[in-house]
Amino acid sequence: MLELAGIIILGIIAQWVAWRLKLPAILPLILIGLLVGPISTLFTENSEKLIQPIWNGEKGLFPGDGLYYFVSLAISIILFEGGLTLKRSEISNVGPVISKLITVGTLVTFFGAGFAAHFIFDLNWQISFLFSSLIIVTGPTVITPILRNIPLKKDVSAILKWEGILIDPIGALAAVLVFEFISVGEGQAYTKTALIEFGKILLFGSTFGFTFAHALAFAIKKNFIPHYLLNVVSLSVVLLVFVESDIFAHESGLLAVVVMGMVMGNMNLPNLKELLYFKESLSVLLISILFILLAANINIADMELIYNWNTVILFAVIVFLIRPIGVFLSTRGSGLKINEKIFIGWVGPRGIVAAGIASLFGSKLMAKGEVGAEYITPLVFMIVLGTVLLNATTARIFAKWVGVFLERSEGILIIGASKASRIIANYLQANKRHVVVIDNNESNIEKCKNMGLEAITANIYSDNLTDNLELNDVGYLMALTGNSDINKYAIDKFRTQFGENGSFRLVNVDEMNDPENNPKEGLFSHTDDFIKLTETVRKYPAIHEIELKDQKHYEGLIEITKADDHITPVFLKAPDDELIIISSFSKEFKDIGEGYKLVYLGKMFESSESAAAKKIDKS
């Protein structure tokens, strides 16, 4: 009981440490597992592990085949969750570079690493290509923490993010197929019988996954499952598919759950997001337990097996030769600069799926007596730990060295996708600014996307927004929702991460009526709250520019906007086209001369108003 509770506690502590230090969770999880596992034998009594997943095959947390069964079921849930995230529309929209990375790049890694493992470690071809299929995947769980605090050009962040998301289930599927091909070839290598067995695995795995995906989707749509049982019923169906498929065709269970996840992920299910959140939470718990167990199950003898120069050579070939070749071939003819290609080629940490499946397949093949199977788990763990450590410690420095690091974040995040927000965002984008609009109202977000704006459905009370790599270059924050409490919360929560150059929000009614307590983060003016802004765009849904003569001309126009309920000052446009957000302290701008423009929302200034502004100036 103490060991089981200890694993859960250590796992959650590792997840918290990873969040706090902004590291991939797999790094502290595996290090803790090695510490309480093989490393602990160096200083404990009788050289026993502090946590013993299997003890002589009979005693311990998982006697006999218990650990093997637990790992199998846990991996099936993790792979199903990965399959849910893979959507056809995303593959078609991510662009040619990412499409090539998950096809051409995958093939380069598969064959390159396979040949390297065969000739460097003298492994047979089956084990070599199983190893190479396992290290195809990067995964968002390792990419996101590394890149989260590195301001990069949007295209570079997006490529690395989408590669990690899309290649996760694809790499897992490749590894499953290679493993199953090895399994059916045992004792009858590449005979007609072996090919028939392999075909059965493909047939039953695909059929079970496809059929049960549609059956579960039908039950969800027809409300046959009460809402409070939806998540647990889905979980039980995943486990049922895994077990049943495995009964009909041995080793086809993992393929079945990947297919099931991919099919359901591409359906229009009303509760898909809720299902994803549940599976993500469950995956965090399973991963926390799983990787401490797997790392603890490694023995000193396994570590000594790869304690030689061959390991260093294999690691160097994969990281410094195969990965860059795959990236450069995949980005030929793209608009990426050479320094951006070099950086993408440098960042390629392997993740959770690789390590988890490697332990599962390695133990299975060792139990069957497959020659060289003992190398699978330690070699893959070495690649995972090595690449995560390398990229986590050097990505920021390397980004500065090759010149892809953004010294100043110029992107703009607008919170709230109302009509006023959409008009302002559209103007910013037309002036070549990277702008992202977020809202939890899907209808408003859809309207943004129809205008060609980058928009994200998000809840600011969730932590998911801070993980979004598309926001890496954001340095300005504008809170434009109709709820003043949400606006204040957004400023307080995201000021440091997204508002390093300026954080602004709309004033509320109380602040409008008390100009003396005008907040420093007040946006546009102290006379325009959300209601007045909404009424303005309802009657005059447009943004205009007016040439400024001098400082007094600007101040005179600002006074007119305060008196007119249908004109709101938004930006000051400098001669070099720099846009400066106007705050409620707009008179603080100095040295405004010819070439400057006032950008305003609503009714156009009439010539008489402009003349009146000049008259105010002279007085």
C-alpha positions as CSV (number, residue, x, y, z in Angstrom):
1,M,0.0,0.0,0.0
2,L,2.8,2.4,0.9
3,E,4.5,1.8,-2.5
4,L,1.3,2.4,-4.5
5,A,0.4,5.6,-2.6
6,G,4.0,6.7,-3.0
7,I,3.9,6.3,-6.8
8,I,0.7,8.4,-7.0
9,I,2.1,11.1,-4.7
10,L,5.5,11.2,-6.4
11,G,3.8,11.3,-9.8
12,I,1.7,14.3,-9.0
13,I,4.7,16.0,-7.4
14,A,6.6,15.4,-10.6
15,Q,3.8,16.9,-12.6
16,W,3.7,20.0,-10.4
17,V,7.5,20.4,-10.6
18,A,7.3,20.2,-14.4
19,W,4.6,22.8,-14.5
20,R,6.5,25.1,-12.1
21,L,9.8,24.8,-14.0
22,K,8.1,24.8,-17.4
23,L,9.6,21.4,-18.3
24,P,8.1,18.4,-20.0
25,A,6.5,16.2,-17.3
26,I,8.2,13.1,-18.7
27,L,11.6,14.3,-17.5
28,P,11.0,14.4,-13.7
29,L,8.7,11.4,-13.9
30,I,11.4,9.2,-15.5
31,L,14.2,10.6,-13.3
32,I,12.1,9.9,-10.2
33,G,11.4,6.4,-11.5
34,L,15.1,5.7,-12.0
35,L,15.9,7.1,-8.6
36,V,13.5,4.9,-6.7
37,G,14.2,2.0,-9.0
38,P,17.6,0.9,-10.4
39,I,19.6,3.7,-8.8
40,S,18.2,3.0,-5.3
41,T,19.8,-0.5,-5.4
42,L,23.2,1.2,-5.1
43,F,22.4,2.4,-1.5
44,T,19.6,0.3,-0.1
45,E,19.9,-2.7,2.2
46,N,20.2,-6.0,0.2
47,S,20.4,-3.9,-3.0
48,E,16.6,-3.8,-3.3
49,K,14.6,-1.1,-5.2
50,L,12.6,1.4,-3.1
51,I,9.7,0.7,-5.5
52,Q,9.7,-2.8,-7.1
53,P,7.1,-3.1,-9.8
54,I,7.8,-6.8,-10.2
55,W,9.6,-8.8,-7.6
56,N,10.8,-12.2,-8.9
57,G,7.7,-12.4,-11.0
58,E,5.6,-13.2,-7.8
59,K,5.9,-10.4,-5.3
60,G,5.7,-6.7,-5.5
61,L,3.1,-4.2,-6.8
62,F,2.3,-6.3,-9.9
63,P,3.1,-10.0,-9.4
64,G,3.3,-12.2,-12.5
65,D,2.0,-10.5,-15.6
66,G,0.2,-7.8,-13.7
67,L,2.5,-5.0,-14.7
68,Y,2.3,-6.1,-18.4
69,Y,-1.6,-6.0,-18.2
70,F,-1.6,-2.6,-16.4
71,V,0.8,-1.1,-19.0
72,S,-1.3,-2.5,-21.9
73,L,-4.5,-1.0,-20.6
74,A,-3.0,2.3,-19.7
75,I,-1.3,2.7,-23.1
76,S,-4.6,1.8,-24.8
77,I,-6.4,4.7,-23.0
78,I,-3.5,7.1,-23.8
79,L,-3.5,6.1,-27.5
80,F,-7.3,6.5,-27.7
81,E,-7.0,10.0,-26.3
82,G,-4.3,10.7,-28.9
83,G,-6.5,9.4,-31.7
84,L,-9.3,11.7,-30.6
85,T,-7.1,14.7,-31.3
86,L,-6.3,13.7,-34.9
87,K,-8.7,15.4,-37.3
88,R,-8.8,15.2,-41.1
89,S,-9.6,18.9,-41.4
90,E,-6.5,19.8,-39.4
91,I,-4.2,17.8,-41.6
92,S,-5.6,19.5,-44.7
93,N,-5.3,23.0,-43.2
94,V,-1.9,22.8,-41.6
95,G,0.0,23.5,-44.9
96,P,2.5,21.6,-47.0
97,V,5.4,21.9,-44.6
98,I,3.6,20.1,-41.7
99,S,2.1,17.6,-44.1
100,K,5.6,16.7,-45.4
101,L,7.0,16.6,-41.8
102,I,4.5,13.9,-40.9
103,T,5.1,11.9,-44.1
104,V,8.5,12.6,-45.6
105,G,10.0,13.3,-42.1
106,T,8.5,10.2,-40.7
107,L,9.9,8.0,-43.5
108,V,13.4,9.6,-43.1
109,T,13.4,8.9,-39.3
110,F,12.0,5.4,-39.8
111,F,14.6,4.2,-42.3
112,G,17.4,6.4,-41.1
113,A,17.2,5.4,-37.4
114,G,16.5,1.8,-38.4
115,F,19.7,1.5,-40.5
116,A,21.7,3.4,-37.8
117,A,20.5,1.0,-35.0
118,H,21.2,-2.1,-37.2
119,F,24.8,-1.1,-38.1
120,I,25.8,0.6,-34.9
121,F,24.4,-1.9,-32.4
122,D,24.3,-4.9,-34.8
123,L,20.6,-5.5,-34.1
124,N,18.5,-7.5,-36.5
125,W,16.3,-5.7,-38.9
126,Q,13.1,-6.3,-37.1
127,I,14.3,-4.9,-33.8
128,S,16.1,-2.0,-35.6
129,F,12.9,-0.9,-37.3
130,L,10.8,-1.3,-34.2
131,F,13.2,1.0,-32.5
132,S,13.0,3.5,-35.3
133,S,9.2,3.4,-35.4
134,L,9.1,4.1,-31.7
135,I,11.2,7.3,-31.9
136,I,9.2,8.8,-34.8
137,V,6.9,10.6,-32.3
138,T,7.6,13.9,-30.7
139,G,4.3,14.8,-29.1
140,P,2.7,18.0,-27.7
141,T,3.4,17.1,-24.1
142,V,7.1,17.6,-24.7
143,I,7.1,20.3,-27.3
144,T,4.7,22.7,-25.6
145,P,6.6,23.2,-22.2
146,I,9.9,23.7,-24.1
147,L,8.6,26.3,-26.5
148,R,6.1,27.9,-24.1
149,N,8.5,30.7,-23.0
150,I,10.5,31.1,-26.2
151,P,9.0,34.0,-28.3
152,L,9.2,32.7,-31.9
153,K,7.8,33.7,-35.2
154,K,4.3,32.3,-35.4
155,D,5.0,30.0,-38.3
156,V,7.9,28.3,-36.5
157,S,5.8,27.7,-33.3
158,A,2.8,26.5,-35.3
159,I,4.9,24.0,-37.4
160,L,6.5,22.4,-34.2
161,K,3.1,22.3,-32.4
162,W,1.2,20.7,-35.2
163,E,3.9,18.2,-36.0
164,G,3.8,17.1,-32.4
165,I,0.0,16.8,-32.3
166,L,-0.4,15.0,-35.6
167,I,2.6,12.7,-35.5
168,D,1.7,11.3,-32.1
169,P,-1.0,8.8,-33.2
170,I,0.7,8.3,-36.6
171,G,3.9,7.3,-34.9
172,A,2.0,5.1,-32.5
173,L,0.2,3.4,-35.3
174,A,3.5,2.8,-37.2
175,A,5.1,1.3,-34.0
176,V,2.0,-1.0,-33.4
177,L,2.1,-2.3,-37.0
178,V,5.9,-3.0,-36.9
179,F,5.5,-4.8,-33.6
180,E,2.6,-6.9,-34.8
181,F,4.6,-7.8,-37.9
182,I,7.4,-9.0,-35.7
183,S,5.0,-10.9,-33.5
184,V,3.3,-12.8,-36.3
185,G,6.7,-13.6,-37.9
186,E,8.0,-15.4,-34.8
187,G,9.1,-18.9,-35.9
188,Q,7.6,-18.4,-39.3
189,A,9.3,-15.3,-40.4
190,Y,7.8,-13.7,-43.5
191,T,6.0,-16.9,-44.6
192,K,2.5,-16.9,-46.1
193,T,1.1,-17.8,-42.6
194,A,2.8,-14.8,-41.1
195,L,1.4,-12.4,-43.6
196,I,-2.1,-13.9,-43.1
197,E,-1.7,-13.4,-39.3
198,F,-0.6,-9.8,-39.9
199,G,-3.6,-9.3,-42.2
200,K,-5.9,-10.6,-39.4
201,I,-4.5,-8.0,-37.0
202,L,-5.1,-5.2,-39.5
203,L,-8.6,-6.5,-40.3
204,F,-9.8,-7.1,-36.7
205,G,-8.1,-4.0,-35.3
206,S,-9.5,-1.7,-37.9
207,T,-13.0,-3.3,-37.9
208,F,-13.4,-3.3,-34.1
209,G,-12.1,0.2,-33.8
210,F,-14.4,1.5,-36.6
211,T,-17.5,-0.4,-35.5
212,F,-17.3,0.5,-31.8
213,A,-16.6,4.1,-32.6
214,H,-19.8,4.4,-34.6
215,A,-21.7,2.4,-32.0
216,L,-20.6,4.6,-29.1
217,A,-21.2,7.7,-31.2
218,F,-24.7,6.6,-32.0
219,A,-25.4,5.9,-28.3
220,I,-24.1,9.4,-27.3
221,K,-26.2,11.2,-30.0
222,K,-29.4,9.3,-29.1
223,N,-28.8,10.1,-25.4
224,F,-28.9,6.4,-24.5
225,I,-26.1,7.2,-22.0
226,P,-27.0,9.6,-19.1
227,H,-24.6,12.5,-18.9
228,Y,-23.1,11.6,-15.6
229,L,-22.1,8.2,-16.9
230,L,-20.8,9.4,-20.3
231,N,-17.1,9.5,-19.4
232,V,-17.0,6.2,-17.5
233,V,-19.0,4.4,-20.2
234,S,-16.6,5.7,-22.9
235,L,-13.7,4.5,-20.8
236,S,-15.2,1.0,-20.4
237,V,-15.9,0.8,-24.1
238,V,-12.3,1.6,-24.9
239,L,-11.1,-1.2,-22.6
240,L,-13.7,-3.5,-24.0
241,V,-12.6,-2.8,-27.6
242,F,-8.9,-3.4,-26.6
243,V,-9.6,-6.7,-24.9
244,E,-12.1,-8.1,-27.4
245,S,-10.0,-7.2,-30.4
246,D,-7.0,-8.8,-28.8
247,I,-9.1,-12.0,-28.2
248,F,-10.0,-12.3,-31.9
249,A,-6.5,-11.4,-33.2
250,H,-3.7,-11.4,-30.7
251,E,-1.9,-8.0,-30.4
252,S,-4.6,-6.1,-32.4
253,G,-6.0,-4.2,-29.4
254,L,-3.7,-1.2,-29.6
255,L,-4.5,-0.7,-33.3
256,A,-8.2,-1.0,-32.5
257,V,-8.2,1.8,-29.9
258,V,-6.1,4.1,-32.1
259,V,-8.6,3.6,-35.0
260,M,-11.5,4.1,-32.6
261,G,-10.1,7.4,-31.3
262,M,-9.4,8.7,-34.9
263,V,-12.9,7.8,-36.1
264,M,-14.6,9.4,-33.1
265,G,-12.4,12.5,-33.3
266,N,-13.7,13.2,-36.8
267,M,-17.3,12.9,-35.9
268,N,-19.6,15.8,-35.0
269,L,-20.3,14.6,-31.4
270,P,-22.0,17.0,-29.0
271,N,-19.9,15.9,-26.0
272,L,-16.5,15.4,-27.7
273,K,-14.8,18.2,-25.8
274,E,-16.0,17.0,-22.5
275,L,-14.9,13.5,-23.4
276,L,-11.4,14.9,-24.3
277,Y,-11.1,16.8,-21.0
278,F,-11.9,13.6,-19.1
279,K,-9.5,11.5,-21.1
280,E,-6.8,14.2,-20.7
281,S,-7.2,14.2,-16.9
282,L,-7.2,10.4,-16.8
283,S,-4.1,10.4,-19.0
284,V,-2.2,12.7,-16.7
285,L,-2.9,10.3,-13.8
286,L,-2.0,7.2,-15.8
287,I,1.1,8.8,-17.2
288,S,2.2,9.9,-13.7
289,I,1.9,6.3,-12.4
290,L,3.0,4.6,-15.6
291,F,6.4,6.3,-16.2
292,I,7.6,6.0,-12.6
293,L,6.7,2.3,-12.7
294,L,8.4,1.8,-16.1
295,A,11.5,3.6,-15.1
296,A,11.6,1.8,-11.8
297,N,11.3,-1.5,-13.6
298,I,14.5,-0.9,-15.5
299,N,17.5,-2.8,-14.0
300,I,21.1,-1.7,-13.6
301,A,22.0,-4.4,-16.1
302,D,19.7,-2.7,-18.7
303,M,21.5,0.6,-18.1
304,E,24.9,-1.1,-18.4
305,L,23.8,-2.6,-21.7
306,I,23.9,0.8,-23.4
307,Y,26.7,2.3,-21.3
308,N,29.1,2.5,-24.2
309,W,30.2,4.8,-27.1
310,N,27.8,3.1,-29.5
311,T,24.9,4.8,-27.6
312,V,26.5,8.2,-28.0
313,I,27.0,7.6,-31.7
314,L,23.4,6.5,-32.2
315,F,22.1,9.5,-30.3
316,A,24.3,11.9,-32.3
317,V,23.2,10.4,-35.6
318,I,19.5,10.6,-34.8
319,V,19.6,14.1,-33.3
320,F,22.3,15.9,-35.5
321,L,21.9,14.0,-38.8
322,I,18.6,12.2,-39.3
323,R,16.3,14.9,-37.7
324,P,17.8,17.8,-39.7
325,I,17.8,15.8,-43.0
326,G,14.1,15.0,-42.4
327,V,13.3,18.7,-41.7
328,F,15.3,20.1,-44.7
329,L,13.7,17.6,-47.1
330,S,10.2,18.4,-45.7
331,T,10.7,22.2,-46.0
332,R,12.1,22.3,-49.5
333,G,10.4,25.0,-51.6
334,S,8.7,26.5,-48.5
335,G,8.9,30.2,-47.4
336,L,11.0,29.3,-44.3
337,K,14.4,30.9,-44.0
338,I,17.5,28.7,-43.5
339,N,17.8,29.7,-39.8
340,E,14.1,28.7,-39.2
341,K,14.8,25.3,-40.8
342,I,17.9,24.9,-38.6
343,F,15.9,25.6,-35.4
344,I,13.1,23.2,-36.3
345,G,15.7,20.6,-37.1
346,W,17.2,21.2,-33.6
347,V,14.0,20.8,-31.7
348,G,12.7,17.3,-31.8
349,P,12.2,15.8,-28.3
350,R,10.7,12.4,-28.1
351,G,7.8,11.9,-25.8
352,I,5.5,9.9,-23.6
353,V,4.0,7.6,-26.3
354,A,7.5,6.5,-27.4
355,A,8.7,5.6,-23.9
356,G,5.4,3.9,-22.9
357,I,5.0,1.7,-25.9
358,A,8.8,0.9,-25.9
359,S,8.5,-0.6,-22.4
360,L,5.4,-2.5,-23.4
361,F,6.8,-3.9,-26.6
362,G,10.2,-4.5,-25.2
363,S,8.8,-6.6,-22.3
364,K,6.5,-8.6,-24.7
365,L,9.3,-9.4,-27.1
366,M,11.8,-10.3,-24.3
367,A,9.2,-12.7,-22.9
368,K,9.0,-14.4,-26.4
369,G,12.7,-14.6,-26.5
370,E,13.2,-12.3,-29.5
371,V,16.9,-11.7,-30.1
372,G,17.9,-8.1,-29.3
373,A,14.6,-7.2,-27.6
374,E,16.4,-6.3,-24.4
375,Y,17.8,-3.2,-26.2
376,I,14.4,-1.7,-27.0
377,T,13.4,-0.2,-23.7
378,P,16.8,1.3,-22.6
379,L,17.6,2.7,-26.1
380,V,14.3,4.4,-26.4
381,F,14.4,5.8,-22.8
382,M,17.9,7.1,-23.7
383,I,16.6,8.9,-26.8
384,V,13.6,10.3,-24.8
385,L,15.7,11.5,-21.9
386,G,18.5,12.8,-24.1
387,T,16.4,14.8,-26.5
388,V,14.2,16.3,-23.7
389,L,17.2,17.3,-21.7
390,L,19.0,18.7,-24.8
391,N,16.1,20.7,-26.0
392,A,14.9,21.9,-22.6
393,T,18.3,23.3,-21.8
394,T,19.4,24.7,-25.1
395,A,16.2,25.7,-27.1
396,R,16.1,29.3,-25.9
397,I,19.9,29.8,-26.3
398,F,19.9,28.1,-29.7
399,A,16.9,30.2,-30.9
400,K,18.9,33.4,-30.1
401,W,22.0,32.0,-31.7
402,V,20.4,31.2,-35.0
403,G,18.3,34.4,-35.0
404,V,14.7,33.1,-34.6
405,F,14.2,34.5,-31.1
406,L,11.8,37.5,-31.1
407,E,13.4,40.2,-28.9
408,R,10.1,42.1,-28.8
409,S,6.7,40.4,-28.9
410,E,4.4,42.5,-31.1
411,G,1.4,40.2,-31.3
412,I,-1.9,41.4,-29.9
413,L,-4.4,39.3,-27.9
414,I,-8.0,40.5,-27.8
415,I,-10.2,38.9,-25.1
416,G,-13.8,39.0,-26.2
417,A,-15.1,38.5,-29.8
418,S,-17.9,41.0,-29.9
419,K,-18.6,43.0,-33.0
420,A,-16.4,45.8,-31.8
421,S,-13.6,43.4,-31.1
422,R,-13.9,41.9,-34.6
423,I,-13.8,45.3,-36.3
424,I,-10.7,46.3,-34.3
425,A,-9.0,42.9,-34.9
426,N,-9.7,43.1,-38.6
427,Y,-8.1,46.6,-38.8
428,L,-5.0,45.3,-37.0
429,Q,-4.7,42.3,-39.3
430,A,-5.1,44.5,-42.4
431,N,-2.2,46.6,-41.0
432,K,0.0,43.4,-40.8
433,R,-0.3,42.9,-37.1
434,H,-0.5,39.3,-35.7
435,V,-3.8,39.4,-33.8
436,V,-5.6,36.6,-32.0
437,V,-9.1,36.8,-30.6
438,I,-10.4,34.5,-27.9
439,D,-13.9,34.0,-26.5
440,N,-15.9,31.1,-25.0
441,N,-18.8,32.0,-27.2
442,E,-18.4,29.7,-30.2
443,S,-20.8,31.7,-32.4
444,N,-18.6,34.8,-32.0
445,I,-15.5,32.8,-32.7
446,E,-17.1,31.4,-35.9
447,K,-17.8,34.9,-37.0
448,C,-14.2,35.9,-36.5
449,K,-13.0,32.9,-38.5
450,N,-15.4,33.8,-41.3
451,M,-13.7,37.2,-41.5
452,G,-10.3,35.5,-41.8
453,L,-9.3,36.3,-38.3
454,E,-7.3,33.9,-36.1
455,A,-9.6,33.0,-33.3
456,I,-9.6,30.5,-30.4
457,T,-12.5,29.2,-28.3
458,A,-11.1,29.5,-24.8
459,N,-12.1,30.1,-21.2
460,I,-9.8,32.5,-19.5
461,Y,-10.3,30.7,-16.2
462,S,-8.7,27.6,-17.6
463,D,-4.9,27.1,-17.7
464,N,-5.0,25.8,-21.3
465,L,-4.6,29.2,-22.8
466,T,-1.0,29.6,-21.4
467,D,0.0,26.4,-23.3
468,N,-1.1,27.8,-26.7
469,L,2.0,28.2,-28.8
470,E,0.3,30.4,-31.3
471,L,0.4,33.1,-28.6
472,N,4.2,33.0,-28.2
473,D,4.7,36.3,-30.0
474,V,1.9,38.2,-28.1
475,G,3.1,41.2,-26.2
476,Y,-0.1,43.3,-26.0
477,L,-3.3,42.4,-24.2
478,M,-6.7,44.1,-24.8
479,A,-9.7,42.9,-22.6
480,L,-12.9,43.9,-24.4
481,T,-15.6,41.8,-22.9
482,G,-18.9,43.1,-21.5
483,N,-18.0,41.9,-18.0
484,S,-15.7,44.2,-16.1
485,D,-14.8,41.5,-13.6
486,I,-13.6,39.2,-16.4
487,N,-11.6,42.1,-17.9
488,K,-9.9,42.8,-14.6
489,Y,-9.2,39.1,-14.1
490,A,-7.8,38.7,-17.5
491,I,-5.4,41.7,-17.0
492,D,-4.3,40.3,-13.6
493,K,-3.8,36.7,-14.8
494,F,-2.2,37.3,-18.2
495,R,-0.4,40.6,-17.8
496,T,3.0,39.0,-17.3
497,Q,2.8,36.4,-20.1
498,F,0.8,38.3,-22.8
499,G,1.0,41.9,-21.8
500,E,4.7,42.7,-21.5
501,N,4.4,45.7,-23.8
502,G,1.0,46.8,-22.5
503,S,-2.2,45.4,-20.9
504,F,-5.4,47.3,-21.3
505,R,-9.1,46.8,-20.5
506,L,-12.3,48.7,-21.0
507,V,-13.4,51.0,-18.2
508,N,-16.6,50.2,-16.3
509,V,-19.5,52.4,-15.4
510,D,-18.2,53.4,-12.0
511,E,-14.9,54.4,-13.5
512,M,-16.6,56.5,-16.2
513,N,-18.4,58.4,-13.5
514,D,-15.3,59.0,-11.5
515,P,-12.6,60.3,-13.9
516,E,-10.3,61.1,-11.0
517,N,-9.8,57.4,-10.4
518,N,-9.2,56.6,-14.1
519,P,-7.3,53.2,-14.1
520,K,-3.9,53.2,-15.8
521,E,-4.9,50.2,-17.9
522,G,-8.1,51.9,-19.1
523,L,-8.6,51.4,-22.8
524,F,-9.4,54.0,-25.5
525,S,-10.9,56.6,-23.1
526,H,-12.6,57.0,-19.8
527,T,-15.9,57.9,-21.5
528,D,-16.3,54.6,-23.4
529,D,-17.4,51.4,-21.7
530,F,-18.6,48.2,-23.4
531,I,-22.2,49.5,-23.8
532,K,-21.2,52.7,-25.5
533,L,-18.7,50.8,-27.7
534,T,-21.5,48.3,-28.7
535,E,-23.9,51.1,-29.5
536,T,-21.2,52.9,-31.6
537,V,-20.5,49.8,-33.8
538,R,-24.2,49.1,-34.1
539,K,-24.7,52.4,-35.9
540,Y,-21.3,53.0,-37.4
541,P,-19.4,49.7,-37.8
542,A,-16.2,51.0,-39.3
543,I,-12.7,52.3,-38.4
544,H,-11.4,55.5,-39.9
545,E,-8.1,57.4,-40.0
546,I,-7.6,61.2,-39.9
547,E,-4.3,63.0,-40.5
548,L,-3.0,65.0,-37.6
549,K,-1.3,68.4,-37.8
550,D,0.3,68.6,-34.4
551,Q,-0.1,67.8,-30.7
552,K,-3.0,70.3,-30.1
553,H,-4.9,69.1,-33.1
554,Y,-4.8,65.6,-31.6
555,E,-5.9,66.8,-28.2
556,G,-8.7,68.8,-29.8
557,L,-10.0,65.7,-31.6
558,I,-9.8,63.7,-28.4
559,E,-12.0,66.3,-26.7
560,I,-14.6,65.9,-29.5
561,T,-14.6,62.1,-29.1
562,K,-15.4,62.5,-25.4
563,A,-18.4,64.7,-26.3
564,D,-19.7,62.4,-29.1
565,D,-21.1,59.1,-28.0
566,H,-20.5,57.6,-31.4
567,I,-16.8,58.2,-31.9
568,T,-14.1,56.2,-30.0
569,P,-10.3,56.8,-30.4
570,V,-8.5,53.5,-30.8
571,F,-4.9,53.9,-32.0
572,L,-2.4,56.5,-32.8
573,K,-0.6,55.6,-36.1
574,A,3.0,56.9,-36.4
575,P,4.6,57.9,-39.7
576,D,6.4,54.5,-39.8
577,D,3.0,52.8,-39.5
578,E,3.6,51.7,-35.9
579,L,0.3,51.5,-34.1
580,I,0.1,52.8,-30.5
581,I,-2.8,51.7,-28.4
582,I,-4.7,54.7,-27.0
583,S,-5.4,54.5,-23.3
584,S,-7.7,56.6,-21.2
585,F,-4.6,58.7,-20.4
586,S,-4.4,59.6,-24.1
587,K,-3.2,63.1,-23.5
588,E,0.1,61.7,-22.3
589,F,1.3,61.3,-25.9
590,K,3.9,64.0,-26.7
591,D,5.6,65.3,-29.8
592,I,2.8,64.4,-32.2
593,G,3.4,66.1,-35.5
594,E,2.8,65.7,-39.2
595,G,2.6,62.2,-40.5
596,Y,0.7,60.9,-37.5
597,K,-2.9,59.7,-37.8
598,L,-5.7,59.2,-35.3
599,V,-7.4,55.9,-35.8
600,Y,-11.0,55.9,-34.5
601,L,-14.1,53.8,-34.4
602,G,-17.6,54.9,-35.3
603,K,-18.9,58.0,-37.0
604,M,-16.6,59.9,-39.3
605,F,-15.3,63.3,-38.3
606,E,-17.0,66.0,-40.3
607,S,-15.0,69.0,-41.6
608,S,-16.7,71.3,-39.2
609,E,-15.6,69.1,-36.3
610,S,-12.1,69.1,-37.5
611,A,-12.2,72.9,-37.8
612,A,-13.6,73.0,-34.3
613,A,-10.7,71.0,-33.1
614,K,-8.3,73.5,-34.7
615,K,-10.2,76.3,-33.0
616,I,-9.8,74.6,-29.7
617,D,-6.1,74.3,-30.4
618,K,-5.6,78.0,-31.0
619,S,-7.5,78.9,-27.9
